[in-house]
Amino acid sequence: MRVCLIGAGLSGLATAHALRSAGIDFRCLEQAPDVGGIWRRVQAGERGPGYLSLHLNTAKQLTGYADHPMPASYPLYPRHSEVASYLRSFAEWAGVVDHIELETAVESVRPEPDGTWTVVSRDAEGVRASRSFTHVIVASGHNTEPSMPALPPGSETFTGTILHAVDYRDGADYAGRRVVVVGLGASAVDIAADLSRHAAQTVLSVRRGLHILPKQLFGMSLDEIADAPWWTSMSLAEQRRFVEQALLVVRGRIGDYGLPEPDHPVFASAVTISDEILSRIRHGAVTPRPAIDVVDGDLVTFTDGTSVRADAIVYCTGYRMAFPFLPAGCPVGPRGSVELYKRVVAPGHPGLYFVGLVRPLGSITRLVEAQSRWIADIITGEAVLPEAEVMRKEISAYLNGIAGQYGQTEGASIQVNVAPYLEELRGEP
């Protein structure tokens, strides 16, 4: 029984630990020179999606692995270098380092008629290897390909630099320059706040309003709240009322900051977590503006008719999932949604599993640990999967339910509610 694990970031290391604990033979293929995923890339100077000001948005006690907590000396929200160091220490503690082949890129994963999988990889010297495995687990993350929107008219005349957040590293690189940041997600607000300490002017261009939540409410991290029994016992409507009232007390209305009010209730879309951006706006360090209408040379004009001169435009417009090494249509189906049974199993591809392809409110760690243990049980025969048709019905029901709350998009299809999802996985035989 040979298992191929792809990726040695937070999700991949959780899986490696679960496999080794279950006595399962596996090889982990990681294209980077060390473990740690996006957290180690920042210090290594490799291309994003991290940046030097990156910190955890989730509390260390729930982001660290259950069997090997983060050091007590760490702050509640460690910086990227501390997380990278912790992930390396976990790999050593878990005894999985010898199972990991670093600087090994996966080029293709294809099913064979006998039910096995052929994995073709390439090492640092460019040498290709083709190996057969009975199971393949993909834990390579979903912040892979930068998503750039259609650029506004005149962008080709812009005299400055246009870049995606994947290529942003440090606000100090823009000292004395005028920068427009596009977006209101996690990267956008982090980067705008970082730039505002260095740039001559920082403008935040926002097309659509999102709910901005602080990292803590009532002295508790949001992921601690999401994990608390008193929270999970509430209905969605009750949770919304609770958070909306708390936000009115904490920060008032988003519109009072010059940002567009969200056109949807809280938890009907991904939320943005930030302790800084609203404060930076109130201090005059960041200026909100609507969407960019047109660009002419260094002049950027917004849909409200106002204009600024800019030296750089940073598009913080997210990422697309990309698994070019996998069979076409997996895991993203024809409707543009991720189609996985229990968000883990590809029903049309026996022996293929995914870890970490979920988006919770709060830390992902407990979820990937539960996913990993369930996969280990499937591989050892402790758990048995239903027929493919049963799995497809579960996927359809799940996507229909998610669409009712979040809409039907690629990103929405991986949204999960922490406590119910953990209970679902724990209930698997």
C-alpha positions in Angstrom: 0.0 0.0 0.0 1.7 3.2 -1.2 0.3 6.6 -0.7 1.4 9.8 -2.4 0.8 13.1 -0.4 1.2 16.3 -2.4 2.2 19.4 -0.4 4.0 20.0 3.0 2.3 23.1 4.2 -0.1 23.2 7.2 -2.6 20.8 5.7 0.1 18.5 4.2 1.9 18.2 7.5 -1.3 17.4 9.4 -2.0 14.6 6.9 1.6 13.3 7.1 1.2 13.1 10.9 -2.1 11.2 10.6 -0.7 8.7 8.0 2.4 8.0 10.1 0.3 7.6 13.3 -1.9 5.0 11.4 1.2 3.1 10.2 0.6 4.0 6.6 3.5 4.1 4.2 3.6 7.3 2.2 5.8 9.7 0.3 5.2 13.5 0.5 6.2 15.5 -2.6 6.8 19.2 -1.9 8.0 21.6 -4.7 9.6 24.1 -2.2 13.0 23.8 -0.6 11.4 23.3 2.9 8.2 22.6 4.6 5.7 25.3 5.7 3.8 26.3 2.6 2.9 30.0 2.2 4.3 30.8 5.7 7.9 30.1 4.8 7.8 31.7 1.4 7.7 35.2 2.7 11.1 35.0 4.5 12.6 32.9 1.7 11.7 35.7 -0.8 9.7 33.4 -3.0 6.6 34.6 -4.9 3.5 35.1 -2.7 0.8 35.0 -1.6 2.5 36.0 1.7 4.1 39.4 2.5 6.4 40.7 5.2 3.7 42.1 7.4 1.7 38.8 7.3 0.4 37.6 10.7 -2.1 34.9 11.7 -5.7 36.1 11.8 -6.6 33.1 13.9 -5.6 32.4 17.5 -2.5 30.3 18.0 -4.2 27.8 20.3 -6.6 26.8 17.6 -4.2 27.2 14.7 -1.5 25.0 16.2 -1.9 21.3 15.9 -3.8 19.6 18.8 -0.9 17.1 19.5 1.8 19.7 19.4 0.7 23.3 20.4 2.5 26.4 19.4 5.0 27.7 21.9 3.7 29.5 25.0 6.2 32.3 24.1 4.4 33.1 20.9 1.9 36.0 20.8 -1.8 35.2 20.2 -1.4 36.1 16.5 2.2 35.1 15.5 3.9 36.6 12.5 4.7 34.5 9.4 8.3 33.6 10.4 7.1 32.2 13.7 4.5 30.1 12.0 7.1 28.8 9.5 9.4 27.9 12.3 6.6 26.2 14.2 5.6 24.1 11.1 9.2 23.0 10.7 9.4 22.0 14.3 6.1 20.1 14.0 7.4 18.1 11.0 10.5 17.1 13.1 8.4 16.3 16.2 6.0 14.2 14.1 8.8 12.2 12.6 7.7 12.9 9.0 10.7 14.7 7.6 12.2 11.5 6.1 9.0 10.9 4.2 9.2 14.3 2.4 10.9 14.8 -0.9 11.7 18.6 -1.1 12.1 20.5 -4.4 10.0 17.9 -6.1 7.2 19.3 -8.3 4.3 17.1 -9.4 3.7 17.3 -13.1 0.8 14.8 -13.5 -1.4 12.5 -11.6 -3.3 10.0 -13.8 -5.5 7.0 -13.0 -4.7 3.6 -14.4 -7.1 0.8 -15.5 -6.0 -1.4 -12.5 -7.1 1.3 -10.0 -3.7 2.6 -9.2 -2.4 6.2 -9.8 0.7 7.1 -11.8 2.4 10.2 -10.4 5.1 11.9 -12.5 7.3 14.3 -10.7 10.4 16.4 -11.4 13.2 17.1 -8.9 15.5 20.1 -8.5 17.9 18.8 -11.2 15.1 18.4 -13.7 15.1 14.6 -13.4 11.6 13.1 -13.9 10.3 10.1 -12.0 7.2 8.1 -12.6 5.8 6.1 -9.7 2.7 4.1 -9.0 0.5 4.7 -5.9 -2.7 3.2 -4.6 -3.9 6.5 -3.1 -3.2 10.1 -3.8 -3.9 12.9 -1.3 -3.8 16.5 -2.5 -2.9 19.1 0.2 -1.4 21.8 -2.0 -3.7 24.6 -1.1 -6.1 26.7 -3.1 -4.3 30.1 -3.2 -2.5 29.1 -6.4 -3.2 31.2 -9.5 -3.6 35.0 -9.0 -7.0 36.2 -10.3 -6.8 39.5 -12.2 -10.0 41.3 -13.2 -10.5 42.9 -16.6 -8.5 46.1 -16.2 -10.3 49.4 -16.6 -10.0 51.5 -19.8 -6.7 53.2 -20.2 -4.7 50.8 -18.0 -2.3 50.3 -20.9 -1.3 54.0 -20.6 -0.5 53.8 -16.9 2.9 55.2 -16.3 3.4 53.3 -13.0 3.4 49.7 -12.0 0.4 47.4 -12.0 0.7 44.2 -10.0 -1.3 41.5 -8.2 -1.0 41.0 -4.4 1.0 37.8 -5.2 3.9 40.0 -6.1 3.6 42.4 -3.2 6.3 42.0 -0.5 6.9 45.0 1.7 5.4 48.5 2.2 8.9 49.9 2.5 9.4 49.2 -1.3 6.8 52.0 -1.9 8.2 54.6 0.4 7.2 58.1 -0.8 5.1 56.7 -3.7 1.3 57.0 -4.3 -0.5 53.7 -4.3 -4.0 52.5 -5.1 -5.0 49.2 -3.6 -8.0 47.4 -5.2 -10.1 45.1 -3.1 -11.5 44.6 0.4 -10.5 41.1 1.3 -7.9 40.0 3.8 -4.9 40.8 1.5 -6.3 44.1 0.5 -6.8 45.5 4.0 -3.5 44.1 5.2 -1.5 45.6 2.3 -3.3 48.9 2.5 -2.6 49.2 6.2 1.1 48.2 5.6 1.5 50.7 2.7 0.0 53.5 4.7 3.0 53.5 7.0 5.4 54.0 4.1 3.7 55.4 1.0 3.1 59.1 0.4 -0.6 58.3 -0.3 -2.6 55.1 0.1 -6.0 54.8 -1.6 -8.3 51.8 -1.1 -10.6 51.2 -4.2 -13.6 49.1 -3.2 -16.3 48.0 -5.7 -18.5 46.0 -3.3 -18.9 46.3 0.4 -17.9 43.4 2.7 -18.4 42.8 6.4 -15.2 43.7 8.3 -14.8 42.0 11.6 -12.1 42.6 14.3 -9.9 39.7 15.3 -11.6 39.6 18.7 -15.1 40.3 20.1 -15.7 40.4 23.9 -12.0 39.6 24.4 -12.3 36.3 22.5 -10.8 35.5 19.1 -13.4 34.9 16.4 -12.3 31.2 16.0 -12.7 30.7 19.8 -16.2 32.1 19.4 -16.9 29.8 16.4 -15.8 26.8 18.5 -17.8 27.7 21.6 -21.0 25.7 22.5 -23.0 28.8 23.2 -22.3 30.0 19.6 -22.9 26.7 17.9 -26.2 26.2 19.6 -27.5 29.4 17.9 -29.4 29.4 14.6 -27.9 31.3 11.7 -30.4 34.1 12.2 -29.4 34.4 15.9 -25.7 34.3 15.0 -26.2 37.1 12.5 -28.1 39.3 15.0 -25.5 38.7 17.7 -22.6 39.7 15.4 -24.4 42.6 13.8 -25.2 44.1 17.2 -21.7 43.6 18.4 -20.2 45.2 15.3 -22.5 48.3 15.8 -21.0 48.7 19.3 -17.4 48.0 18.2 -17.1 50.1 15.0 -20.5 51.5 14.0 -21.6 51.4 10.3 -19.1 50.6 7.6 -20.6 53.5 5.6 -19.4 55.9 8.2 -15.8 55.1 7.1 -16.4 56.0 3.5 -16.7 52.3 2.5 -19.7 50.9 0.7 -22.2 49.2 3.0 -22.4 45.4 2.3 -25.4 44.4 0.1 -25.8 41.1 2.0 -26.1 40.0 5.6 -23.1 38.9 7.6 -22.1 35.2 6.8 -23.8 35.4 3.4 -20.3 35.8 1.9 -16.7 35.6 3.2 -16.0 38.2 5.8 -12.8 40.3 6.1 -10.9 40.2 9.4 -8.9 43.2 10.3 -8.1 45.2 13.4 -6.3 47.9 11.5 -8.0 49.1 8.3 -10.8 51.1 9.8 -8.4 52.7 12.2 -6.0 53.6 9.4 -9.0 55.2 7.5 -10.0 57.2 10.6 -6.4 58.4 11.0 -6.4 59.6 7.4 -3.6 57.2 6.4 -5.9 55.3 4.0 -8.5 57.0 1.8 -11.4 54.9 0.6 -12.7 55.3 -3.0 -15.1 53.4 -5.2 -14.1 51.3 -8.2 -11.7 52.5 -10.8 -13.5 53.9 -13.8 -10.6 54.9 -16.1 -6.8 55.4 -16.1 -5.0 58.0 -18.1 -1.2 58.1 -17.6 -0.7 58.4 -13.9 -4.2 59.7 -13.3 -6.6 57.2 -11.8 -10.3 58.3 -11.9 -13.0 56.5 -9.8 -16.6 56.0 -10.5 -17.6 58.9 -8.3 -15.7 61.2 -10.5 -12.8 61.8 -8.1 -9.2 61.3 -9.2 -5.7 60.6 -7.8 -2.3 60.5 -9.3 -0.7 57.1 -8.7 2.7 55.4 -9.0 1.4 51.9 -8.5 -1.9 49.9 -8.5 -2.0 46.7 -6.4 -4.9 44.3 -7.3 -5.8 42.3 -4.2 -8.5 40.4 -6.1 -7.9 36.8 -4.9 -6.8 33.6 -6.4 -8.2 30.8 -8.5 -7.9 27.2 -7.6 -5.6 25.4 -10.0 -4.7 21.7 -10.1 -3.1 21.3 -13.5 -1.6 18.0 -12.6 -5.0 16.3 -12.0 -7.6 14.9 -14.4 -9.8 17.5 -16.1 -12.9 18.5 -14.1 -11.5 17.5 -10.7 -12.1 18.8 -8.2 -13.9 21.8 -9.8 -16.9 20.5 -11.8 -18.7 21.9 -14.8 -20.7 24.3 -12.6 -17.6 25.9 -11.4 -18.0 24.5 -7.9 -15.7 22.2 -6.0 -17.4 18.8 -6.0 -16.1 16.5 -3.2 -17.9 14.2 -0.9 -17.7 15.5 2.6 -15.3 18.1 1.0 -12.7 15.4 0.8 -13.4 12.5 -1.6 -13.6 12.7 -5.4 -16.4 10.2 -6.1 -15.5 9.6 -9.8 -11.8 9.0 -9.0 -11.4 6.2 -6.4 -8.3 6.7 -4.3 -8.1 10.4 -4.7 -8.6 12.7 -1.7 -8.2 16.4 -0.8 -7.2 18.0 2.5 -7.6 21.7 3.3 -10.0 22.6 0.4 -12.4 24.3 2.8 -12.9 27.9 4.0 -14.1 28.2 7.6 -14.7 31.3 9.8 -11.7 30.8 12.0 -8.7 28.4 12.0 -8.6 25.6 9.4 -6.3 23.3 11.5 -8.9 21.3 13.4 -10.7 20.7 10.1 -7.7 19.4 8.3 -6.7 17.2 11.2 -10.2 15.6 11.2 -10.0 15.2 7.4 -6.6 13.6 7.6 -7.7 11.1 10.3 -10.8 10.1 8.2 -8.6 9.6 5.1 -6.3 7.4 7.1 -9.3 5.3 8.3 -10.5 4.9 4.7 -7.0 3.8 3.5 -6.7 1.2 6.4 -10.2 0.0 5.9 -11.5 1.3 9.2 -14.0 3.5 7.3 -15.9 2.5 4.1 -17.1 5.0 1.5 -20.6 4.7 0.1 -21.3 4.1 -3.6 -20.3 6.9 -6.0 -24.0 7.8 -6.7 -24.6 8.3 -2.9 -21.6 10.5 -2.7 -22.8 12.6 -5.7 -26.2 13.1 -4.0 -24.5 14.3 -0.8 -22.4 16.8 -2.9 -25.4 18.1 -4.7 -27.4 18.6 -1.5 -24.4 20.3 0.1 -23.9 22.7 -2.8 -27.6 23.5 -2.9 -27.5 24.4 0.8 -24.4 26.5 0.4 -25.8 28.3 -2.5 -28.8 29.4 -0.4 -26.4 31.1 2.1 -23.3 32.1 0.1 -24.3 31.9 -3.6 -22.9 29.5 -6.2 -19.3 30.3 -6.9 -16.0 28.4 -6.7 -15.1 30.2 -3.5 -18.6 29.7 -2.0 -18.5 26.0 -2.6 -15.7 25.5 -0.1 -17.3 27.4 2.8 -17.9 25.3 5.9 -19.3 26.0 9.3 -16.7 24.7 11.8 -18.6 22.9 14.5 -21.2 21.1 12.2 -18.5 20.1 9.8 -16.3 18.6 12.6 -19.3 16.7 13.9 -20.0 15.4 10.4 -16.4 14.1 10.1 -16.3 12.7 13.6 -19.5 10.8 12.9 -18.0 9.0 9.9 -17.5 5.2 10.7 
